[in-house]
Structure formats: structure tokens, C-alpha cells
Amino acid sequence: MNWYEHFWAKEKWVKKSVEIEGKLYDRLKEIAANEIDASVNKIIDACINDLELDEKIVIYKREANDLDVGRSVMIRESMYKKLEDMREKYGVSVSKLVNIAIRDGLKKYDNRNMWFFATGDVAKWQKIAKKVRPRWQKFDKKLRP
């Protein structure tokens, strides 16, 4: 991959208010502060960019004590158009679509190193799993390995 392929083309960013689940937003802040050189807004934008929905949308069950917090986020105009198109197609609010995108993105992020297990480097996988598994279980108790 060439260096210039790591960046998106110049585009207008729009400010939108959405409700984001508290635990998801806290995890995004943790990643932005300690793990990736990107702002929370850019991580959210990348999650939306990555979002692909089938014909059926599965709404996940969340913990009873988790609250939605209204946030102003900056996303690329094309990503907002993508969300609006999905909202019209599926009849799901933009906030819910953003939460689905973040949740899917965090799952992918937390499972990014699981290929060590498949390649036979079990010791390295176990070391990574100790860090990743508690976060992963926190977000999706149904899919524990």
C-alpha cells in the first residue's frame, strides 16, 4: 500500500447530533487516547465508512444500565449521505445506525489479532486474548469464544 492510499480525498465535514451509547463512546475515547492516532470523530467516520448492512438489520440487546448520550460528531458529508440513504431504506434512525457502525467497528478492532490462533502462534494469541477478551465480552456476551 502506498503512503497516499492511507488518506481520504478532501471533503466537507458536517456536524451532526446523534445519541451514542455511553460504553461505546467510552471505548472510542480510550482507543483515540491510547491506541490509534485518530480522533473519536475520525474513528466514528471510519466505522460508518465500513458499515455494510444486509437486507435484514439485527438490533442487538444492550445492557439495561447503559445510557445514550447526545453527542455532536463531525463526519464526512458522504458518510452522512450514506446514513441518510440507509435510514430511508431500512427505517432505522441515524443514531441507531451510528451505534451499529461503532459496535461493528469495535468488534472488528478488538478481534483484529485473532489470526495468530489460526496460524499456529498460540502463545502470541493467548497474550493478545488476555487484553482483548474482557473488552469483547463486555460488548457482546452472546458471542464469547
N, C-alpha and C positions, 0 to 999 in steps of 0.2 A: 504494500500500500504506500503510495506516495504521500509526502507530508501534506500537500494541499487537499488531499481527499479526506482529511480529518476535520474539515470545516464546512459549514453550510454557506451557501451564497448569501450575499447581503439581502436582508428582507426586513420589512417593517415589523416591529414587535408591538403587540396590543396588550393593554392592561385589562384584565377581567377579574371579577369577583366570583369565587367558587367556594363551596364548602368542602373541606378536606378532612378526612378522619384524623383525629389527633395523633394516634400512634403511627400512622403512615407519614404524617408530616414530621414528627419527631425523628423517625428513621431517616428521612430525607435530609434533615438538618445534620444528623450525625455523619452521614456519608459525605455531605458537602464540606463539613468542618474537618473531617479526619481522613477521608479515604480517596476522594476524587477532587481534581482541580476544576470544579464547576459549582455554580450557584444552585440553590434549590430550584429557582425558576428554570434554569437550563436543564436540570435533571428532569423536571416535570415535562418540559417541552420534548425532551428526548423520549420519555416514556409514551407520550401521546404520538410521537412520530412512529414508534414501534408498535402501537396498538393495532391489532388486526382482529376483527370480530367475525364470527361465523353468523349464519342466519339466525341462530338461537343465542340469546345472551343469557348467561347464567349469573344471577345475582347471588353473591356469596353472603353467608351469615357472618355477622360480626359480633364482637363481644358486647354485652349489654351496657357496660360502663364506659364504652368508647364514645366520645362526643365528636360531632362535626364542628369544625371551627371555620368561620368565614375568613378567607384569605384573598388578598389581591395578588394575582400572579401575572407575570409577563410571559406571554408565549408568542411564537411567530404567527403572523396573520394566516399563513397557510394551514397551520395546525388548528387554529380556531375555526377556520372554514371546514376542516376535516371533522371537527367535533360537531359543528352545526349540521353538517350532512348526515352524520351518524344519529344525531338527535332526531332529525326528521325521519330517517329510515326506520329506527328502532323504537322511537317514542320514549327514550330514556333521557333524563336531564343531563345537561353538560357537566354538572358537578358529579353525578354518578359515573359518567364516562371518564372523567378525570381520575376519580378514585379507582376505577377498574384499571385504567392505564398505569397508575402508580403501583397498585398492588401487583399487577403482572410484571412490571418492570423490576420491582424489588425481588420478586420470586426469581426472575432470571438472574439478577445481580447476585443474590445470595447463593444460587446454585451454579454459578459460573465455573467453579473449580471442581465440580463433581466428576469430570472426565478422568481425573487421576485414578479413580477407582476402576474405571473401565480399562485403563492402560496397564493396570497391574501394580502401580505405585501406591500400595495400600497404606504404607506408613505415612506418606505425604498426605493422602486423602484423609486419614484419621486426624492428623494435625489440623487440617483445614476444617474438617467437620466439627471439631470441638468449638471453633469460633462461629461457624455458620449455623449449625443446627439449632441452638437456642433461639436465634433471631427468626429462623424459618418457622419453627414450631409456634412461636408467638403469633405469627401472622396467619398460619393455616394449620390448625391442629388436625384436620382431616387427612392431610397428605403426608403424615410423618413417615420417614423411611423405616 
